[in-house]
């Protein structure tokens, strides 16, 4: 079976759409929050030691409890 440019382009578009949806959902749910925090700290504040992952999540949830913003519960 040979591939035509049309099927390759369609498959690539579907893969890009799925990757975009995955990126959106993981960022929306906060799955990348710790990695983003560590990258930010390394680039902007290289002299500071990052929190451990467990401590980061504790602090993040405590901050959300102190200032709930616009959430349902």
PDB file of N, H, CA, C and O in Angstrom:
ATOM      1  N   UNK A   1       0.845  -1.171   0.000  1.00  0.00           N
ATOM      2  CA  UNK A   1       0.000   0.000   0.000  1.00  0.00           C
ATOM      3  C   UNK A   1       0.896   1.241   0.000  1.00  0.00           C
ATOM      4  O   UNK A   1       1.822   1.349   0.804  1.00  0.00           O
ATOM      5  N   UNK A   2       0.619   2.142  -0.879  1.00  0.00           N
ATOM      6  H   UNK A   2      -0.134   2.054  -1.531  1.00  0.00           H
ATOM      7  CA  UNK A   2       1.399   3.377  -0.938  1.00  0.00           C
ATOM      8  C   UNK A   2       0.642   4.500  -0.266  1.00  0.00           C
ATOM      9  O   UNK A   2      -0.589   4.535  -0.249  1.00  0.00           O
ATOM     10  N   UNK A   3       1.391   5.389   0.270  1.00  0.00           N
ATOM     11  H   UNK A   3       2.391   5.361   0.256  1.00  0.00           H
ATOM     12  CA  UNK A   3       0.772   6.546   0.935  1.00  0.00           C
ATOM     13  C   UNK A   3       0.750   7.708  -0.042  1.00  0.00           C
ATOM     14  O   UNK A   3       1.698   7.937  -0.794  1.00  0.00           O
ATOM     15  N   UNK A   4      -0.315   8.408  -0.012  1.00  0.00           N
ATOM     16  H   UNK A   4      -1.085   8.222   0.599  1.00  0.00           H
ATOM     17  CA  UNK A   4      -0.412   9.613  -0.825  1.00  0.00           C
ATOM     18  C   UNK A   4      -0.192  10.817   0.074  1.00  0.00           C
ATOM     19  O   UNK A   4      -0.356  10.715   1.290  1.00  0.00           O
ATOM     20  N   UNK A   5       0.171  11.939  -0.492  1.00  0.00           N
ATOM     21  H   UNK A   5       0.304  12.022  -1.480  1.00  0.00           H
ATOM     22  CA  UNK A   5       0.347  13.135   0.344  1.00  0.00           C
ATOM     23  C   UNK A   5      -0.913  13.496   1.124  1.00  0.00           C
ATOM     24  O   UNK A   5      -0.826  14.062   2.213  1.00  0.00           O
ATOM     25  N   UNK A   6      -2.075  13.174   0.579  1.00  0.00           N
ATOM     26  H   UNK A   6      -2.146  12.714  -0.306  1.00  0.00           H
ATOM     27  CA  UNK A   6      -3.329  13.507   1.254  1.00  0.00           C
ATOM     28  C   UNK A   6      -3.478  12.708   2.550  1.00  0.00           C
ATOM     29  O   UNK A   6      -3.892  13.268   3.565  1.00  0.00           O
ATOM     30  N   UNK A   7      -3.148  11.411   2.540  1.00  0.00           N
ATOM     31  H   UNK A   7      -2.811  10.956   1.715  1.00  0.00           H
ATOM     32  CA  UNK A   7      -3.290  10.622   3.761  1.00  0.00           C
ATOM     33  C   UNK A   7      -2.226  11.007   4.779  1.00  0.00           C
ATOM     34  O   UNK A   7      -2.501  11.021   5.979  1.00  0.00           O
ATOM     35  N   UNK A   8      -1.020  11.318   4.323  1.00  0.00           N
ATOM     36  H   UNK A   8      -0.797  11.306   3.348  1.00  0.00           H
ATOM     37  CA  UNK A   8       0.019  11.763   5.248  1.00  0.00           C
ATOM     38  C   UNK A   8      -0.366  13.079   5.909  1.00  0.00           C
ATOM     39  O   UNK A   8      -0.179  13.246   7.114  1.00  0.00           O
ATOM     40  N   UNK A   9      -0.893  13.997   5.145  1.00  0.00           N
ATOM     41  H   UNK A   9      -1.044  13.861   4.166  1.00  0.00           H
ATOM     42  CA  UNK A   9      -1.286  15.297   5.702  1.00  0.00           C
ATOM     43  C   UNK A   9      -2.431  15.129   6.688  1.00  0.00           C
ATOM     44  O   UNK A   9      -2.452  15.784   7.731  1.00  0.00           O
ATOM     45  N   UNK A  10      -3.383  14.259   6.369  1.00  0.00           N
ATOM     46  H   UNK A  10      -3.365  13.727   5.522  1.00  0.00           H
ATOM     47  CA  UNK A  10      -4.509  14.036   7.277  1.00  0.00           C
ATOM     48  C   UNK A  10      -4.064  13.414   8.577  1.00  0.00           C
ATOM     49  O   UNK A  10      -4.528  13.812   9.645  1.00  0.00           O
ATOM     50  N   UNK A  11      -3.165  12.438   8.506  1.00  0.00           N
ATOM     51  H   UNK A  11      -2.788  12.115   7.638  1.00  0.00           H
ATOM     52  CA  UNK A  11      -2.648  11.804   9.716  1.00  0.00           C
ATOM     53  C   UNK A  11      -1.842  12.766  10.557  1.00  0.00           C
ATOM     54  O   UNK A  11      -1.913  12.737  11.786  1.00  0.00           O
ATOM     55  N   UNK A  12      -1.080  13.613   9.905  1.00  0.00           N
ATOM     56  H   UNK A  12      -1.023  13.636   8.907  1.00  0.00           H
ATOM     57  CA  UNK A  12      -0.300  14.610  10.635  1.00  0.00           C
ATOM     58  C   UNK A  12      -1.194  15.615  11.332  1.00  0.00           C
ATOM     59  O   UNK A  12      -0.912  16.035  12.454  1.00  0.00           O
ATOM     60  N   UNK A  13      -2.266  16.000  10.670  1.00  0.00           N
ATOM     61  H   UNK A  13      -2.495  15.659   9.758  1.00  0.00           H
ATOM     62  CA  UNK A  13      -3.201  16.958  11.270  1.00  0.00           C
ATOM     63  C   UNK A  13      -3.895  16.342  12.478  1.00  0.00           C
ATOM     64  O   UNK A  13      -4.115  17.010  13.488  1.00  0.00           O
ATOM     65  N   UNK A  14      -4.235  15.072  12.366  1.00  0.00           N
ATOM     66  H   UNK A  14      -4.056  14.529  11.546  1.00  0.00           H
ATOM     67  CA  UNK A  14      -4.890  14.390  13.491  1.00  0.00           C
ATOM     68  C   UNK A  14      -3.921  14.273  14.665  1.00  0.00           C
ATOM     69  O   UNK A  14      -4.294  14.513  15.813  1.00  0.00           O
ATOM     70  N   UNK A  15      -2.670  13.901  14.368  1.00  0.00           N
ATOM     71  H   UNK A  15      -2.367  13.706  13.435  1.00  0.00           H
ATOM     72  CA  UNK A  15      -1.670  13.810  15.440  1.00  0.00           C
ATOM     73  C   UNK A  15      -1.445  15.159  16.116  1.00  0.00           C
ATOM     74  O   UNK A  15      -1.330  15.236  17.339  1.00  0.00           O
ATOM     75  N   UNK A  16      -1.382  16.218  15.318  1.00  0.00           N
ATOM     76  H   UNK A  16      -1.475  16.156  14.324  1.00  0.00           H
ATOM     77  CA  UNK A  16      -1.198  17.559  15.898  1.00  0.00           C
ATOM     78  C   UNK A  16      -2.397  17.949  16.749  1.00  0.00           C
ATOM     79  O   UNK A  16      -2.233  18.554  17.808  1.00  0.00           O
ATOM     80  N   UNK A  17      -3.601  17.609  16.296  1.00  0.00           N
ATOM     81  H   UNK A  17      -3.734  17.117  15.435  1.00  0.00           H
ATOM     82  CA  UNK A  17      -4.806  17.929  17.070  1.00  0.00           C
ATOM     83  C   UNK A  17      -4.810  17.173  18.396  1.00  0.00           C
ATOM     84  O   UNK A  17      -5.125  17.748  19.438  1.00  0.00           O
ATOM     85  N   UNK A  18      -4.465  15.900  18.361  1.00  0.00           N
ATOM     86  H   UNK A  18      -4.209  15.433  17.515  1.00  0.00           H
ATOM     87  CA  UNK A  18      -4.423  15.103  19.592  1.00  0.00           C
ATOM     88  C   UNK A  18      -3.347  15.638  20.531  1.00  0.00           C
ATOM     89  O   UNK A  18      -3.571  15.735  21.737  1.00  0.00           O
ATOM     90  N   UNK A  19      -2.187  15.985  19.990  1.00  0.00           N
ATOM     91  H   UNK A  19      -2.005  15.906  19.010  1.00  0.00           H
ATOM     92  CA  UNK A  19      -1.115  16.549  20.823  1.00  0.00           C
ATOM     93  C   UNK A  19      -1.557  17.874  21.438  1.00  0.00           C
ATOM     94  O   UNK A  19      -1.243  18.154  22.595  1.00  0.00           O
ATOM     95  N   UNK A  20      -2.277  18.685  20.679  1.00  0.00           N
ATOM     96  H   UNK A  20      -2.532  18.457  19.739  1.00  0.00           H
ATOM     97  CA  UNK A  20      -2.779  19.955  21.201  1.00  0.00           C
ATOM     98  C   UNK A  20      -3.790  19.760  22.311  1.00  0.00           C
ATOM     99  O   UNK A  20      -3.762  20.470  23.316  1.00  0.00           O
ATOM    100  N   UNK A  21      -4.677  18.806  22.134  1.00  0.00           N
ATOM    101  H   UNK A  21      -4.700  18.230  21.318  1.00  0.00           H
ATOM    102  CA  UNK A  21      -5.678  18.511  23.168  1.00  0.00           C
ATOM    103  C   UNK A  21      -4.990  17.989  24.423  1.00  0.00           C
ATOM    104  O   UNK A  21      -5.334  18.386  25.536  1.00  0.00           O
ATOM    105  N   UNK A  22      -4.027  17.106  24.243  1.00  0.00           N
ATOM    106  H   UNK A  22      -3.747  16.784  23.339  1.00  0.00           H
ATOM    107  CA  UNK A  22      -3.288  16.563  25.395  1.00  0.00           C
ATOM    108  C   UNK A  22      -2.556  17.674  26.141  1.00  0.00           C
ATOM    109  O   UNK A  22      -2.585  17.727  27.371  1.00  0.00           O
ATOM    110  N   UNK A  23      -1.896  18.567  25.391  1.00  0.00           N
ATOM    111  H   UNK A  23      -1.873  18.525  24.392  1.00  0.00           H
ATOM    112  CA  UNK A  23      -1.196  19.693  26.016  1.00  0.00           C
ATOM    113  C   UNK A  23      -2.171  20.555  26.815  1.00  0.00           C
ATOM    114  O   UNK A  23      -1.882  20.933  27.950  1.00  0.00           O
ATOM    115  N   UNK A  24      -3.325  20.863  26.226  1.00  0.00           N
ATOM    116  H   UNK A  24      -3.560  20.556  25.304  1.00  0.00           H
ATOM    117  CA  UNK A  24      -4.319  21.713  26.884  1.00  0.00           C
ATOM    118  C   UNK A  24      -4.818  21.075  28.180  1.00  0.00           C
ATOM    119  O   UNK A  24      -4.873  21.731  29.220  1.00  0.00           O
ATOM    120  N   UNK A  25      -5.180  19.803  28.113  1.00  0.00           N
ATOM    121  H   UNK A  25      -5.136  19.270  27.268  1.00  0.00           H
ATOM    122  CA  UNK A  25      -5.733  19.121  29.290  1.00  0.00           C
ATOM    123  C   UNK A  25      -4.684  19.003  30.396  1.00  0.00           C
ATOM    124  O   UNK A  25      -4.995  19.250  31.561  1.00  0.00           O
ATOM    125  N   UNK A  26      -3.455  18.633  30.056  1.00  0.00           N
ATOM    126  H   UNK A  26      -3.203  18.432  29.109  1.00  0.00           H
ATOM    127  CA  UNK A  26      -2.439  18.497  31.103  1.00  0.00           C
ATOM    128  C   UNK A  26      -2.121  19.839  31.747  1.00  0.00           C
ATOM    129  O   UNK A  26      -1.879  19.900  32.952  1.00  0.00           O
ATOM    130  N   UNK A  27      -2.117  20.904  30.975  1.00  0.00           N
ATOM    131  H   UNK A  27      -2.314  20.855  29.996  1.00  0.00           H
ATOM    132  CA  UNK A  27      -1.886  22.224  31.557  1.00  0.00           C
ATOM    133  C   UNK A  27      -3.085  22.703  32.349  1.00  0.00           C
ATOM    134  O   UNK A  27      -2.923  23.337  33.391  1.00  0.00           O
ATOM    135  N   UNK A  28      -4.275  22.414  31.877  1.00  0.00           N
ATOM    136  H   UNK A  28      -4.406  21.898  31.030  1.00  0.00           H
ATOM    137  CA  UNK A  28      -5.491  22.804  32.579  1.00  0.00           C
ATOM    138  C   UNK A  28      -5.582  22.111  33.934  1.00  0.00           C
ATOM    139  O   UNK A  28      -5.986  22.725  34.922  1.00  0.00           O
ATOM    140  N   UNK A  29      -5.210  20.846  33.983  1.00  0.00           N
ATOM    141  H   UNK A  29      -4.881  20.347  33.180  1.00  0.00           H
ATOM    142  CA  UNK A  29      -5.291  20.081  35.220  1.00  0.00           C
ATOM    143  C   UNK A  29      -4.099  20.349  36.146  1.00  0.00           C
ATOM    144  O   UNK A  29      -4.113  19.926  37.302  1.00  0.00           O
ATOM    145  N   UNK A  30      -3.088  21.032  35.660  1.00  0.00           N
ATOM    146  H   UNK A  30      -3.077  21.376  34.721  1.00  0.00           H
ATOM    147  CA  UNK A  30      -1.936  21.359  36.492  1.00  0.00           C
ATOM    148  C   UNK A  30      -0.870  20.284  36.528  1.00  0.00           C
ATOM    149  O   UNK A  30       0.018  20.320  37.380  1.00  0.00           O
ATOM    150  N   UNK A  31      -0.945  19.324  35.613  1.00  0.00           N
ATOM    151  H   UNK A  31      -1.667  19.294  34.921  1.00  0.00           H
ATOM    152  CA  UNK A  31       0.021  18.221  35.616  1.00  0.00           C
ATOM    153  C   UNK A  31       1.457  18.697  35.401  1.00  0.00           C
ATOM    154  O   UNK A  31       2.396  18.049  35.863  1.00  0.00           O
ATOM    155  N   UNK A  32       1.634  19.804  34.716  1.00  0.00           N
ATOM    156  H   UNK A  32       0.871  20.331  34.341  1.00  0.00           H
ATOM    157  CA  UNK A  32       2.977  20.297  34.427  1.00  0.00           C
ATOM    158  C   UNK A  32       3.397  21.429  35.363  1.00  0.00           C
ATOM    159  O   UNK A  32       4.421  22.071  35.128  1.00  0.00           O
ATOM    160  N   UNK A  33       2.635  21.680  36.404  1.00  0.00           N
ATOM    161  H   UNK A  33       1.803  21.158  36.594  1.00  0.00           H
ATOM    162  CA  UNK A  33       2.894  22.825  37.285  1.00  0.00           C
ATOM    163  C   UNK A  33       4.263  22.736  37.951  1.00  0.00           C
ATOM    164  O   UNK A  33       4.987  23.731  37.998  1.00  0.00           O
ATOM    165  N   UNK A  34       4.627  21.575  38.463  1.00  0.00           N
ATOM    166  H   UNK A  34       4.039  20.767  38.425  1.00  0.00           H
ATOM    167  CA  UNK A  34       5.916  21.460  39.155  1.00  0.00           C
ATOM    168  C   UNK A  34       7.079  21.631  38.179  1.00  0.00           C
ATOM    169  O   UNK A  34       8.044  22.331  38.484  1.00  0.00           O
ATOM    170  N   UNK A  35       6.996  21.003  37.021  1.00  0.00           N
ATOM    171  H   UNK A  35       6.212  20.434  36.773  1.00  0.00           H
ATOM    172  CA  UNK A  35       8.063  21.136  36.024  1.00  0.00           C
ATOM    173  C   UNK A  35       8.186  22.586  35.563  1.00  0.00           C
ATOM    174  O   UNK A  35       9.296  23.077  35.356  1.00  0.00           O
ATOM    175  N   UNK A  36       7.066  23.268  35.402  1.00  0.00           N
ATOM    176  H   UNK A  36       6.165  22.869  35.570  1.00  0.00           H
ATOM    177  CA  UNK A  36       7.076  24.678  35.018  1.00  0.00           C
ATOM    178  C   UNK A  36       7.715  25.525  36.109  1.00  0.00           C
ATOM    179  O   UNK A  36       8.497  26.431  35.822  1.00  0.00           O
ATOM    180  N   UNK A  37       7.379  25.228  37.358  1.00  0.00           N
ATOM    181  H   UNK A  37       6.743  24.492  37.591  1.00  0.00           H
ATOM    182  CA  UNK A  37       7.955  25.939  38.503  1.00  0.00           C
ATOM    183  C   UNK A  37       9.471  25.763  38.545  1.00  0.00           C
ATOM    184  O   UNK A  37      10.202  26.738  38.718  1.00  0.00           O
ATOM    185  N   UNK A  38       9.944  24.540  38.392  1.00  0.00           N
ATOM    186  H   UNK A  38       9.350  23.748  38.252  1.00  0.00           H
ATOM    187  CA  UNK A  38      11.386  24.268  38.441  1.00  0.00           C
ATOM    188  C   UNK A  38      12.098  24.974  37.284  1.00  0.00           C
ATOM    189  O   UNK A  38      13.166  25.554  37.479  1.00  0.00           O
ATOM    190  N   UNK A  39      11.518  24.930  36.084  1.00  0.00           N
ATOM    191  H   UNK A  39      10.650  24.459  35.925  1.00  0.00           H
ATOM    192  CA  UNK A  39      12.127  25.599  34.931  1.00  0.00           C
ATOM    193  C   UNK A  39      12.176  27.110  35.144  1.00  0.00           C
ATOM    194  O   UNK A  39      13.177  27.750  34.821  1.00  0.00           O
ATOM    195  N   UNK A  40      11.106  27.678  35.684  1.00  0.00           N
ATOM    196  H   UNK A  40      10.293  27.158  35.947  1.00  0.00           H
ATOM    197  CA  UNK A  40      11.072  29.115  35.962  1.00  0.00           C
ATOM    198  C   UNK A  40      12.142  29.486  36.983  1.00  0.00           C
ATOM    199  O   UNK A  40      12.879  30.454  36.798  1.00  0.00           O
ATOM    200  N   UNK A  41      12.221  28.719  38.045  1.00  0.00           N
ATOM    201  H   UNK A  41      11.622  27.932  38.195  1.00  0.00           H
ATOM    202  CA  UNK A  41      13.199  29.008  39.096  1.00  0.00           C
ATOM    203  C   UNK A  41      14.627  28.913  38.552  1.00  0.00           C
ATOM    204  O   UNK A  41      15.478  29.736  38.890  1.00  0.00           O
ATOM    205  N   UNK A  42      14.884  27.923  37.722  1.00  0.00           N
ATOM    206  H   UNK A  42      14.193  27.254  37.447  1.00  0.00           H
ATOM    207  CA  UNK A  42      16.227  27.753  37.160  1.00  0.00           C
ATOM    208  C   UNK A  42      16.605  28.905  36.234  1.00  0.00           C
ATOM    209  O   UNK A  42      17.759  29.334  36.217  1.00  0.00           O
ATOM    210  N   UNK A  43      15.640  29.408  35.465  1.00  0.00           N
ATOM    211  H   UNK A  43      14.702  29.059  35.479  1.00  0.00           H
ATOM    212  CA  UNK A  43      15.968  30.466  34.511  1.00  0.00           C
ATOM    213  C   UNK A  43      15.937  31.859  35.130  1.00  0.00           C
ATOM    214  O   UNK A  43      16.748  32.708  34.762  1.00  0.00           O
ATOM    215  N   UNK A  44      15.031  32.109  36.049  1.00  0.00           N
ATOM    216  H   UNK A  44      14.372  31.419  36.348  1.00  0.00           H
ATOM    217  CA  UNK A  44      14.870  33.461  36.609  1.00  0.00           C
ATOM    218  C   UNK A  44      15.555  33.660  37.956  1.00  0.00           C
ATOM    219  O   UNK A  44      15.981  34.769  38.280  1.00  0.00           O
ATOM    220  N   UNK A  45      15.661  32.605  38.732  1.00  0.00           N
ATOM    221  H   UNK A  45      15.315  31.704  38.469  1.00  0.00           H
ATOM    222  CA  UNK A  45      16.234  32.693  40.077  1.00  0.00           C
ATOM    223  C   UNK A  45      17.223  31.543  40.300  1.00  0.00           C
ATOM    224  O   UNK A  45      16.983  30.683  41.147  1.00  0.00           O
ATOM    225  N   UNK A  46      18.328  31.519  39.552  1.00  0.00           N
ATOM    226  H   UNK A  46      18.523  32.218  38.864  1.00  0.00           H
ATOM    227  CA  UNK A  46      19.246  30.371  39.651  1.00  0.00           C
ATOM    228  C   UNK A  46      19.891  30.211  41.025  1.00  0.00           C
ATOM    229  O   UNK A  46      20.402  29.137  41.344  1.00  0.00           O
ATOM    230  N   UNK A  47      19.875  31.254  41.833  1.00  0.00           N
ATOM    231  H   UNK A  47      19.460  32.127  41.574  1.00  0.00           H
ATOM    232  CA  UNK A  47      20.485  31.174  43.156  1.00  0.00           C
ATOM    233  C   UNK A  47      19.577  30.523  44.191  1.00  0.00           C
ATOM    234  O   UNK A  47      20.033  30.167  45.277  1.00  0.00           O
ATOM    235  N   UNK A  48      18.299  30.363  43.867  1.00  0.00           N
ATOM    236  H   UNK A  48      17.928  30.652  42.984  1.00  0.00           H
ATOM    237  CA  UNK A  48      17.348  29.783  44.828  1.00  0.00           C
ATOM    238  C   UNK A  48      17.201  28.284  44.622  1.00  0.00           C
ATOM    239  O   UNK A  48      17.210  27.795  43.492  1.00  0.00           O
ATOM    240  N   UNK A  49      17.068  27.573  45.708  1.00  0.00           N
ATOM    241  H   UNK A  49      17.061  27.969  46.626  1.00  0.00           H
ATOM    242  CA  UNK A  49      16.857  26.118  45.683  1.00  0.00           C
ATOM    243  C   UNK A  49      15.358  25.855  45.504  1.00  0.00           C
ATOM    244  O   UNK A  49      14.557  26.398  46.265  1.00  0.00           O
ATOM    245  N   UNK A  50      14.954  25.039  44.522  1.00  0.00           N
ATOM    246  H   UNK A  50      15.604  24.598  43.904  1.00  0.00           H
ATOM    247  CA  UNK A  50      13.520  24.763  44.363  1.00  0.00           C
ATOM    248  C   UNK A  50      12.996  23.881  45.495  1.00  0.00           C
ATOM    249  O   UNK A  50      13.736  23.090  46.080  1.00  0.00           O
ATOM    250  N   UNK A  51      11.726  24.032  45.786  1.00  0.00           N
ATOM    251  H   UNK A  51      11.124  24.674  45.311  1.00  0.00           H
ATOM    252  CA  UNK A  51      11.071  23.162  46.758  1.00  0.00           C
ATOM    253  C   UNK A  51      11.048  21.748  46.204  1.00  0.00           C
ATOM    254  O   UNK A  51      11.103  21.551  44.990  1.00  0.00           O
ATOM    255  N   UNK A  52      10.967  20.776  47.081  1.00  0.00           N
ATOM    256  H   UNK A  52      10.922  20.937  48.067  1.00  0.00           H
ATOM    257  CA  UNK A  52      10.745  19.408  46.632  1.00  0.00           C
ATOM    258  C   UNK A  52       9.332  19.303  46.063  1.00  0.00           C
ATOM    259  O   UNK A  52       8.482  20.146  46.352  1.00  0.00           O
ATOM    260  N   UNK A  53       9.081  18.290  45.271  1.00  0.00           N
ATOM    261  H   UNK A  53       9.771  17.605  45.037  1.00  0.00           H
ATOM    262  CA  UNK A  53       7.770  18.188  44.630  1.00  0.00           C
ATOM    263  C   UNK A  53       6.644  18.089  45.649  1.00  0.00           C
ATOM    264  O   UNK A  53       5.608  18.735  45.494  1.00  0.00           O
ATOM    265  N   UNK A  54       6.837  17.295  46.675  1.00  0.00           N
ATOM    266  H   UNK A  54       7.679  16.769  46.800  1.00  0.00           H
ATOM    267  CA  UNK A  54       5.797  17.134  47.698  1.00  0.00           C
ATOM    268  C   UNK A  54       5.520  18.468  48.405  1.00  0.00           C
ATOM    269  O   UNK A  54       4.365  18.834  48.624  1.00  0.00           O
ATOM    270  N   UNK A  55       6.581  19.182  48.755  1.00  0.00           N
ATOM    271  H   UNK A  55       7.519  18.885  48.577  1.00  0.00           H
ATOM    272  CA  UNK A  55       6.433  20.478  49.422  1.00  0.00           C
ATOM    273  C   UNK A  55       5.780  21.505  48.491  1.00  0.00           C
ATOM    274  O   UNK A  55       4.975  22.327  48.929  1.00  0.00           O
ATOM    275  N   UNK A  56       6.134  21.450  47.205  1.00  0.00           N
ATOM    276  H   UNK A  56       6.788  20.783  46.849  1.00  0.00           H
ATOM    277  CA  UNK A  56       5.529  22.347  46.221  1.00  0.00           C
ATOM    278  C   UNK A  56       4.017  22.172  46.178  1.00  0.00           C
ATOM    279  O   UNK A  56       3.267  23.147  46.225  1.00  0.00           O
ATOM    280  N   UNK A  57       3.569  20.900  46.085  1.00  0.00           N
ATOM    281  H   UNK A  57       4.177  20.107  46.046  1.00  0.00           H
ATOM    282  CA  UNK A  57       2.128  20.661  45.993  1.00  0.00           C
ATOM    283  C   UNK A  57       1.414  21.049  47.283  1.00  0.00           C
ATOM    284  O   UNK A  57       0.301  21.572  47.234  1.00  0.00           O
ATOM    285  N   UNK A  58       2.028  20.805  48.428  1.00  0.00           N
ATOM    286  H   UNK A  58       2.932  20.380  48.468  1.00  0.00           H
ATOM    287  CA  UNK A  58       1.424  21.236  49.698  1.00  0.00           C
ATOM    288  C   UNK A  58       1.230  22.745  49.714  1.00  0.00           C
ATOM    289  O   UNK A  58       0.159  23.240  50.066  1.00  0.00           O
ATOM    290  N   UNK A  59       2.271  23.468  49.332  1.00  0.00           N
ATOM    291  H   UNK A  59       3.141  23.066  49.047  1.00  0.00           H
ATOM    292  CA  UNK A  59       2.204  24.931  49.315  1.00  0.00           C
ATOM    293  C   UNK A  59       1.178  25.428  48.299  1.00  0.00           C
ATOM    294  O   UNK A  59       0.443  26.381  48.560  1.00  0.00           O
ATOM    295  N   UNK A  60       1.137  24.785  47.159  1.00  0.00           N
ATOM    296  H   UNK A  60       1.734  24.011  46.947  1.00  0.00           H
ATOM    297  CA  UNK A  60       0.184  25.208  46.120  1.00  0.00           C
ATOM    298  C   UNK A  60      -1.257  25.024  46.593  1.00  0.00           C
ATOM    299  O   UNK A  60      -2.079  25.925  46.428  1.00  0.00           O
ATOM    300  N   UNK A  61      -1.572  23.869  47.176  1.00  0.00           N
ATOM    301  H   UNK A  61      -0.904  23.136  47.309  1.00  0.00           H
ATOM    302  CA  UNK A  61      -2.935  23.633  47.657  1.00  0.00           C
ATOM    303  C   UNK A  61      -3.270  24.517  48.847  1.00  0.00           C
ATOM    304  O   UNK A  61      -4.414  24.952  48.985  1.00  0.00           O
ATOM    305  N   UNK A  62      -2.295  24.794  49.713  1.00  0.00           N
ATOM    306  H   UNK A  62      -1.366  24.441  49.601  1.00  0.00           H
ATOM    307  CA  UNK A  62      -2.537  25.704  50.836  1.00  0.00           C
ATOM    308  C   UNK A  62      -2.842  27.109  50.318  1.00  0.00           C
ATOM    309  O   UNK A  62      -3.717  27.789  50.853  1.00  0.00           O
ATOM    310  N   UNK A  63      -2.132  27.544  49.289  1.00  0.00           N
ATOM    311  H   UNK A  63      -1.420  26.992  48.854  1.00  0.00           H
ATOM    312  CA  UNK A  63      -2.389  28.862  48.697  1.00  0.00           C
ATOM    313  C   UNK A  63      -3.776  28.911  48.062  1.00  0.00           C
ATOM    314  O   UNK A  63      -4.466  29.925  48.165  1.00  0.00           O
ATOM    315  N   UNK A  64      -4.188  27.832  47.410  1.00  0.00           N
ATOM    316  H   UNK A  64      -3.627  27.008  47.326  1.00  0.00           H
ATOM    317  CA  UNK A  64      -5.534  27.789  46.825  1.00  0.00           C
ATOM    318  C   UNK A  64      -6.605  27.822  47.904  1.00  0.00           C
ATOM    319  O   UNK A  64      -7.657  28.430  47.709  1.00  0.00           O
ATOM    320  N   UNK A  65      -6.354  27.179  49.039  1.00  0.00           N
ATOM    321  H   UNK A  65      -5.499  26.685  49.198  1.00  0.00           H
ATOM    322  CA  UNK A  65      -7.317  27.213  50.142  1.00  0.00           C
ATOM    323  C   UNK A  65      -7.412  28.610  50.750  1.00  0.00           C
ATOM    324  O   UNK A  65      -8.495  29.047  51.139  1.00  0.00           O
ATOM    325  N   UNK A  66      -6.279  29.310  50.832  1.00  0.00           N
ATOM    326  H   UNK A  66      -5.400  28.955  50.516  1.00  0.00           H
ATOM    327  CA  UNK A  66      -6.289  30.673  51.376  1.00  0.00           C
ATOM    328  C   UNK A  66      -6.998  31.643  50.439  1.00  0.00           C
ATOM    329  O   UNK A  66      -7.655  32.578  50.896  1.00  0.00           O
ATOM    330  N   UNK A  67      -6.872  31.428  49.144  1.00  0.00           N
ATOM    331  H   UNK A  67      -6.339  30.669  48.773  1.00  0.00           H
ATOM    332  CA  UNK A  67      -7.459  32.319  48.151  1.00  0.00           C
ATOM    333  C   UNK A  67      -8.119  31.476  47.060  1.00  0.00           C
ATOM    334  O   UNK A  67      -7.504  31.224  46.024  1.00  0.00           O
ATOM    335  N   UNK A  68      -9.370  31.035  47.279  1.00  0.00           N
ATOM    336  H   UNK A  68      -9.870  31.240  48.121  1.00  0.00           H
ATOM    337  CA  UNK A  68      -9.997  30.086  46.356  1.00  0.00           C
ATOM    338  C   UNK A  68     -10.286  30.640  44.963  1.00  0.00           C
ATOM    339  O   UNK A  68     -10.401  29.859  44.019  1.00  0.00           O
ATOM    340  N   UNK A  69     -10.405  31.932  44.803  1.00  0.00           N
ATOM    341  H   UNK A  69     -10.311  32.567  45.570  1.00  0.00           H
ATOM    342  CA  UNK A  69     -10.662  32.482  43.474  1.00  0.00           C
ATOM    343  C   UNK A  69     -11.995  32.008  42.926  1.00  0.00           C
ATOM    344  O   UNK A  69     -13.002  32.012  43.634  1.00  0.00           O
ATOM    345  N   UNK A  70     -11.999  31.606  41.679  1.00  0.00           N
ATOM    346  H   UNK A  70     -11.181  31.603  41.104  1.00  0.00           H
ATOM    347  CA  UNK A  70     -13.257  31.205  41.046  1.00  0.00           C
ATOM    348  C   UNK A  70     -13.283  29.703  40.812  1.00  0.00           C
ATOM    349  O   UNK A  70     -13.070  29.239  39.691  1.00  0.00           O
ATOM    350  N   UNK A  71     -13.539  28.962  41.847  1.00  0.00           N
ATOM    351  H   UNK A  71     -13.712  29.339  42.757  1.00  0.00           H
ATOM    352  CA  UNK A  71     -13.709  27.522  41.691  1.00  0.00           C
ATOM    353  C   UNK A  71     -15.064  27.130  42.253  1.00  0.00           C
ATOM    354  O   UNK A  71     -15.695  27.913  42.964  1.00  0.00           O
ATOM    355  N   UNK A  72     -15.500  25.963  41.948  1.00  0.00           N
ATOM    356  H   UNK A  72     -14.988  25.327  41.370  1.00  0.00           H
ATOM    357  CA  UNK A  72     -16.867  25.577  42.301  1.00  0.00           C
ATOM    358  C   UNK A  72     -17.042  25.248  43.778  1.00  0.00           C
ATOM    359  O   UNK A  72     -18.124  25.478  44.319  1.00  0.00           O
ATOM    360  N   UNK A  73     -16.022  24.720  44.453  1.00  0.00           N
ATOM    361  H   UNK A  73     -15.143  24.534  44.013  1.00  0.00           H
ATOM    362  CA  UNK A  73     -16.206  24.258  45.828  1.00  0.00           C
ATOM    363  C   UNK A  73     -15.263  24.924  46.799  1.00  0.00           C
ATOM    364  O   UNK A  73     -15.303  24.633  47.995  1.00  0.00           O
TER     365      UNK A  73
END
